[in-house]
Amino acid sequence: MNPLLQVDSVSKVFESGSFLRKKRFTAVNDVSFTLSKGEVLAIVGESGSGKSTLARMIVNLIPATKGRILLEGSEVGSKSRSRKSVARELQMIFQDPFETMNPNHRVHDVVGRPLRLHGATGDIREQVLALLRKVGLTPAEDYIDKYASQLSGGQKQRVMIARALGINPRVLVADEPTSMLDVSIGIDIMNLMLDLKQDYDLALIWITHNLGSARYMSDRMLIMNGGRIVESGDTEAIIAAPRHAYTRTLLEASPDPWRRQELGDAARSPAGTAEFPREE
Ligand SMILES: Nc1ncnc2c1ncn2[C@@H]1O[C@H](COP(=O)(O)OP(=O)(O)OP(=O)(O)O)[C@@H](O)[C@H]1O
């Protein structure tokens, strides 16, 4: 049986400079992995390691220079697949909700537009309200007519998650969606995504520079450095016995053993409402 997603020897080379003095930079170098239905895979690496470039290729925002990305055996980005059909199955949540949401758009437009685009019929407003409830923006009636500029960072990120969920994707690629948020708000978003993954039977790619959040979220991890995967495997096994020197450096850079303590403290603070379903 085909895996849900198969990334097969994918590379991305960026070119810059003039015709005569062309510079080439390999941002992603021969990366391969698979993702199964219902799995959470973390891609972990420092800034510049190529995580976002890989994510953008997976959701077909940019083409790969080499290699193939297959969704249930069918190539993403091939001429026979339209961008729209890829978007229906592979959705991405970005790092900066302030950048990705136009401040002058209302919530019902942000969430409702892709629904219409993908052929939803019936009462779109009701469908948007249901999605807002799903992502914890309640009472949904208080949020649906707000402008993006009237929302906090965490609320914006929830709207972006509602927008992605509306078209029932199979795979959600989350590119550091909590890094711009306060720790406690970030934990709320992490717990929300784990709940939604369950409810919607999603596979999730969780991109982060933080091993603590990777451990909290994922079953399996890929560690990226300089565009390459330097280590991969079961999350707990890697944390217990990292094989690569770079992974050990990342672990040593964690503020405490796996940052969980810090996350836990934030969740217990008055500002935090997060719960830790996996902590017990
Ligand atoms: N359009 C582009 N043209 C040229 N180089 C690029 C382009 N996009 C990314 N790069 C380079 O590719 C490398 C990987 O960038 P990428 O954004 O994928 O890293 P990242 O691991 O996601 O980092 P961060 O966590 O800071 O977002 C970087 O050195 C970056 O400067």
Ligand as a Chemical Component Dictionary entry (heavy atoms), coordinates in Angstrom:
data_LIG
# 
_chem_comp.id                   LIG 
_chem_comp.type                 NON-POLYMER 
_chem_comp.pdbx_formal_charge   0 
_chem_comp.three_letter_code    LIG 
# 
loop_
_chem_comp_atom.comp_id 
_chem_comp_atom.atom_id 
_chem_comp_atom.alt_atom_id 
_chem_comp_atom.type_symbol 
_chem_comp_atom.charge 
_chem_comp_atom.model_Cartn_x 
_chem_comp_atom.model_Cartn_y 
_chem_comp_atom.model_Cartn_z 
_chem_comp_atom.pdbx_ordinal 
LIG N1  N1  N 0 13.766 32.328 -2.602 1  
LIG C1  C1  C 0 14.995 32.077 -2.133 2  
LIG N2  N2  N 0 16.084 32.425 -2.840 3  
LIG C2  C2  C 0 17.339 32.174 -2.390 4  
LIG N3  N3  N 0 17.603 31.552 -1.204 5  
LIG C3  C3  C 0 16.552 31.189 -0.458 6  
LIG C4  C4  C 0 15.198 31.437 -0.859 7  
LIG N4  N4  N 0 14.364 30.940 0.106  8  
LIG C5  C5  C 0 15.162 30.436 1.068  9  
LIG N5  N5  N 0 16.472 30.576 0.736  10 
LIG C6  C6  C 0 17.615 30.144 1.525  11 
LIG O1  O1  O 0 17.479 28.750 1.773  12 
LIG C7  C7  C 0 17.931 28.436 3.077  13 
LIG C8  C8  C 0 16.844 27.691 3.817  14 
LIG O2  O2  O 0 15.778 28.612 4.075  15 
LIG P1  P1  P 0 14.450 28.130 4.822  16 
LIG O3  O3  O 0 13.552 29.327 4.936  17 
LIG O4  O4  O 0 13.933 26.932 4.146  18 
LIG O5  O5  O 0 15.036 27.731 6.253  19 
LIG P2  P2  P 0 14.275 27.419 7.592  20 
LIG O6  O6  O 0 14.939 26.236 8.186  21 
LIG O7  O7  O 0 12.819 27.321 7.345  22 
LIG O8  O8  O 0 14.596 28.712 8.458  23 
LIG P3  P3  P 0 13.603 29.598 9.393  24 
LIG O9  O9  O 0 13.289 28.724 10.555 25 
LIG O10 O10 O 0 14.436 30.785 9.723  26 
LIG O11 O11 O 0 12.398 29.925 8.552  27 
LIG C9  C9  C 0 18.350 29.745 3.734  28 
LIG O12 O12 O 0 19.735 29.892 3.670  29 
LIG C10 C10 C 0 17.642 30.783 2.899  30 
LIG O13 O13 O 0 18.374 31.997 2.886  31 
# 
loop_
_chem_comp_bond.comp_id 
_chem_comp_bond.atom_id_1 
_chem_comp_bond.atom_id_2 
_chem_comp_bond.value_order 
_chem_comp_bond.pdbx_ordinal 
LIG N1  C1  SING 1  
LIG C1  N2  SING 2  
LIG C1  C4  DOUB 3  
LIG N2  C2  DOUB 4  
LIG C2  N3  SING 5  
LIG N3  C3  DOUB 6  
LIG C3  C4  SING 7  
LIG C3  N5  SING 8  
LIG C4  N4  SING 9  
LIG N4  C5  DOUB 10 
LIG C5  N5  SING 11 
LIG N5  C6  SING 12 
LIG C6  O1  SING 13 
LIG C6  C10 SING 14 
LIG O1  C7  SING 15 
LIG C7  C8  SING 16 
LIG C7  C9  SING 17 
LIG C8  O2  SING 18 
LIG O2  P1  SING 19 
LIG P1  O3  DOUB 20 
LIG P1  O4  SING 21 
LIG P1  O5  SING 22 
LIG O5  P2  SING 23 
LIG P2  O6  DOUB 24 
LIG P2  O7  SING 25 
LIG P2  O8  SING 26 
LIG O8  P3  SING 27 
LIG P3  O9  DOUB 28 
LIG P3  O10 SING 29 
LIG P3  O11 SING 30 
LIG C9  O12 SING 31 
LIG C9  C10 SING 32 
LIG C10 O13 SING 33 
# 
